[in-house]
Amino acid sequence: MEVKVVEMDGNYVKLEIRGEDHTYLNLLQHYLLEDEDVEIARYYIPHPLQDRAELVVKTKSKNPLEAIKEANEKIVKACDELLAQI
């Protein structure tokens, strides 16, 4: 996965993500939207044959990159719990 910050301003960030598709991005969006501080979390894949997606996150007060980090940590925890049950 390759991540590039396209735009960042206060509580808003727009990232370009290469090497990921709906599988990861939908899960990330789900966990972001569970955060009470996240106002907007959406991703967009311009074309299915392009290896590029855009992720937009807007928060009320916290750094949006911190919100993304926390959501990723929750994903890792959920995967670890699942693997422990198998």
MOCOR-V131573 format. One record per pair of residues at least 12 apart in sequence whose C-alpha atoms are under 8 Angstrom apart, sorted by the first residue. I is the first residue (numbers start at 1). GAP is how many residues later the second one is. D is the distance in Angstrom with one decimal. If there is no record, write none. Layout:
BEGIN
I & GAP & D
I & GAP & D
END
This chain:
BEGIN
1 & 16 & 6.9
1 & 17 & 5.6
1 & 18 & 4.8
1 & 19 & 6.4
2 & 15 & 5.7
2 & 16 & 5.0
2 & 17 & 6.5
3 & 12 & 6.6
3 & 13 & 5.7
3 & 14 & 4.6
3 & 15 & 6.5
4 & 12 & 5.1
4 & 13 & 6.5
10 & 53 & 7.2
11 & 47 & 5.5
11 & 48 & 5.2
11 & 49 & 6.7
11 & 50 & 6.5
11 & 51 & 6.6
11 & 52 & 5.7
11 & 53 & 5.8
12 & 44 & 7.5
12 & 45 & 5.8
12 & 46 & 4.4
12 & 47 & 6.6
12 & 51 & 8.0
12 & 52 & 6.2
13 & 43 & 5.8
13 & 44 & 5.5
13 & 45 & 6.6
13 & 51 & 6.3
13 & 52 & 7.4
14 & 40 & 6.9
14 & 41 & 5.7
14 & 42 & 4.5
14 & 43 & 6.6
15 & 39 & 5.6
15 & 40 & 5.1
15 & 41 & 6.5
16 & 36 & 6.8
16 & 37 & 5.8
16 & 38 & 4.7
16 & 39 & 6.5
17 & 35 & 5.7
17 & 36 & 5.1
17 & 37 & 6.1
17 & 38 & 7.3
18 & 33 & 5.5
18 & 34 & 4.6
18 & 35 & 6.4
19 & 32 & 5.8
19 & 33 & 6.8
20 & 31 & 7.3
20 & 32 & 7.5
20 & 33 & 7.5
21 & 24 & 7.7
21 & 30 & 7.9
21 & 32 & 7.4
25 & 18 & 6.9
26 & 17 & 7.8
27 & 48 & 7.7
28 & 40 & 7.8
28 & 43 & 6.4
28 & 44 & 6.8
28 & 47 & 7.5
29 & 12 & 5.8
29 & 13 & 6.2
29 & 14 & 7.4
31 & 40 & 5.3
31 & 41 & 8.0
31 & 43 & 7.3
31 & 44 & 7.5
32 & 35 & 6.8
32 & 36 & 6.7
32 & 39 & 5.6
35 & 32 & 7.7
37 & 22 & 5.5
37 & 23 & 5.3
37 & 24 & 6.7
37 & 25 & 7.0
38 & 19 & 7.3
38 & 20 & 6.0
38 & 21 & 4.2
38 & 22 & 6.3
38 & 26 & 7.9
38 & 29 & 7.5
39 & 18 & 7.6
39 & 19 & 5.5
39 & 20 & 5.1
39 & 21 & 6.4
40 & 16 & 7.2
40 & 17 & 5.4
40 & 18 & 4.9
40 & 19 & 6.8
41 & 14 & 7.4
41 & 15 & 5.7
41 & 16 & 4.5
41 & 17 & 6.6
42 & 13 & 5.9
42 & 14 & 5.4
42 & 15 & 6.7
43 & 12 & 4.3
43 & 13 & 6.2
END
